[in-house]
Amino acid sequence: MDIAEVQRRAWANKLVKGFNTVDVAMEFGLLTAEVSEAFIAWRRREPGLGAELADVLIFLAGLAEMAGTDLAAEVERKLAANEARQYQRDDRGVLRRVDGEPFAR
């Protein structure tokens, strides 16, 4: 399954079930809650970590659709940018970006 299909299916499920499709702020809150649930599952070494991570992706895909964002294209663009970045450790051993603005998108 690819990212575009995840986004399409997540959105279709929202429509069929009558879930939120308009309140972006609420969706960010729900996504944050899902990330928290995944963290708790990881921290407690619970067997449901995979399902919680899947929930994070599903909520993210739905949010991307709400925002009119082609998540697959954005992930591809961001991966290419990240792969092109260069890093070096400073004198304290901290990894620092050396090819431009440290917080550039």
Buried (B, 14 or more C-beta within 10 A) or exposed (E): EEBEEBBEBBBEEBEEEEEBEEEEEEBBEBBEEBBEBBEEBEEEEEEBBEEBBBBBBBBBBBBBBBEEEBBBEEEEEEEEEEEEEEEEEEEEEEEEEEEEEEEEE
